[in-house]
Structures are given as C-alpha cells and as structure tokens.
Amino acid sequence: MHSLSKRILAALLTIGALTLCGCNAKEEVETEFQNQIDSFSKKVDALDAEINAIDTSVDNYRELFLEKLDELDALFSKLPTYQEPTEYSEYYDVFAGNAAEFMSEAKMYFNHTYGDNSYNQTYIDIANEYYNAAIREIRNIGYMLAGYDVSGEIHDNDYLEEYEDKFWESLNNSNNEESTEQ
C-alpha cells in the first residue's frame, strides 16, 4: 500500500508544482477551476497520509484500506464534472474521464481481492495497472495546467482491456479444463 501512496504523492506534487508556476487565473472560471484542482490535490494528499497510516498488523486493515479507496474513487469521479477553462477543454475532459474510469476499475479489482479476504495476485496486478493509468492521467492534467503540450499524451488505453480479457480468458479456460476433468 505504501507504493500506491508514493505514486499518489508524486502525481499530486506534479500537479501542485506545475499549476503554481503555470497558472495566472484572471477569469472567474479559471479561478474556480484552479480552486477545484487545488481542493482535489489537498484531499487526495490527506487520503494518501491516511492510507500510509493504516497499520497492516490489525485485523481490519483491509476494510480500512477499502474505505480509503472508496473515498479516493469518489474524489476521482468528480474530476470530469469540473468546468475547465476553454483553453484546456481539448484535453482535460479526456484525461479527467480516463482518470475517473481507471480509478473506479482499480477500486473494483482491489475490492475483489481485499473485500472477501482472499488474496488474488492477478486481481492485484490488474488493479495496479488501472491505478497507474489513473495516476498517469492526473500527471497529464498537471502538465496541461502548467502549459506543456500534452497532445502526444492521449494514449490508446485498449491495453488495459486486453490485459483484463487475457486474465478472464485464462480463468475461463482453467475452469473449463477443471469441469471436463471431473
């Protein structure tokens, strides 16, 4: 869980540092948007600290982690609702939508593993792939807000679905093999 927190912190530092040096909000929309992004960053930073503080030696650490992940997912789901200034509209919606979707998928797979107390390394791997993709999109938002050209950062994210499909296909194949052996 600490590596997740480190990645969140790195993304937040990127957003914070880049938006501070790259944004001189003059209009009300820009100011509101900047306030929303700043609030998002602070809340995620606080959740990061809470995730880091979870004592994994206590019996309910999984539930605590999943609760914090639910809060994180709720924050990410709000990103696409922020009204961005027109100068960011070409890319913000894509990055924010992807970040929210990927965090939701990551949460789902973490829940598959930790929700029923049955560890599954493949679920963790898939969750981490989605989580990393969500963080990548947050970094892209930070770069965009700082004035960097992010046109080359729109990625084909089909690899995530392909990764999942391979897992489900292998799981179905192994289940079919087990049923024919019986």
N, C-alpha and C positions, 0 to 999 in steps of 0.2 A: 504494500500500500504506500510505502514511502516513495517508491519510484513514480507512482501516479502523482503524488503531491509535488514532487520535484518538477514534473512536466507541467503541471498546472502553474506553479510558481514561475517557471521560465516563460510561459506564454503570457502571464499577467505582467511580468516585468517588461516584456517586449511591448505589450500594448501600452503600459503606463509610460515607459520611456519614450516611445515613438510618438504617442499622442501629445505628450507635453512639448516636444520640440517641433511638432509638425502641425499644430492646430491653433490658429488665432481666430476663435469663433467671434463673428461680427453680427450675425443674424440670430434671431430667436431660435430658429430650427436647429442651427448649428450648436448653439449653447445647450439646448435641451438634449440633443443627441449626445453631445460630449458628456453631459451630466449622467445620462443613462449608461454610457460606456464606462465612465468612472465608477458609478454605483455598482455596475456589474463586476468590475475588476475587484472592488473592495469586498463585495460579498463572496466572490469566489476565493479571494485570498483568505477570508475568515474561515470558509469551509475547508480550505486546504490546511489551515492550522488545526482545525478540529479533527480532520482525518488523521493528521500526523500525531495527534494526541491520543488516538484510540489505543488502548492497551490490549494487545492481541493475546495476552495471557488470561483475560477474563472470558467467562463463558459466552457472554452475549456480544463479543466484538464483531461478529458477522452482522448481527442486526444493527449495531451502531454504524458500521460501515455502509450498509444498505440504506439506512435513514439519511446519512450524509450524501450518498449518491443520488437519492431521490431529490434532495434539495438542490444538488448540483444540476441535475437534469431539468428541474423546474426553472432554474436561472437561465440555462442554455435555451430552453424553449421560448423564452421571452425575447431573445435576440432578434428574431425575424420581425417582431412587432414594433421595434424601434423605428421611428420615422427619420431616416437618414437624409442629410442634405443632398441635393440633386447631383452634386459633383461625385458622390460615392454610389449613386444608385445603380450604376452599371455592374458593380461587383459585390456590393455589400449584401444584397439580397441572396446572392448565390452562396457566399461564404457563411452568412448567418444561418440560412436554411440548412446547409450541409452540417454546420457545427451542431445545430439542434438535433437534426436527424441522427447523426453519428453518436452523439452523447446518449440519446434515447436507446439506440441499439446496444451500445456498450453497457448501459444500465440493465437492459434485458438479459444479456449474457452473464453479467455478474450476478444477477438475481437467480439465473438458472443454476449457478454453482453454489452461491452462498445462501440462497433462500431456503433450500431444503437440506443444508449442511452436507451435501455430497459433492466433494471436490471433483471437478472435471477439467483437466488441463486444456483440452480443446476449447471449451467454453471460455476459459480464461484467455487463451490465445486470441480467439475471435473478439472478445471484449476489449482486449488491449489494442487490437488493430483498429477497431472503431474509435476507441478513446484517443489514440494517437492521431487519427484522421480529424477528430473534432478539435483537438488542440492545434493541429496544422491550420485549420480554417480560422481559429482565433488569432493565430500569429499573422495570417494573411490580412485580417481586419486591421490589426495593429500597423502592419506595413502600409496598408492603403491609407489609413488615417494620417500617417506620417508623410504622405506624399510620394511614396515609392510606386513605381509602375508594377502593378500586380496582374497585368493582363496575361502573363505567362504562367500564372499560378492557378488558373482554372484547370483542374485535373479531371480526367476520366476516372470516376470512382467505381467503375464496374468491378475492379479487382476485389473490392470488399464483398460484393455479392457472389463473385466467383469463389472466393475463399470459403464463404458460408456454404455455397452449393456443394463444393467438394466434400466438406465435412458431412453434410446431410446425406449426400450420395453414399459416402463410405459407411455411414451409420446404417442406412437402409440396406446396403449390400451385406453388412455383417449380420444384421437382423434376419435377412432372408436366408443367409447361409445357416444360421442357427436353427431356423424353423424347418429347413429341409433336412437337417441332420437328425431331428427328433422324430 
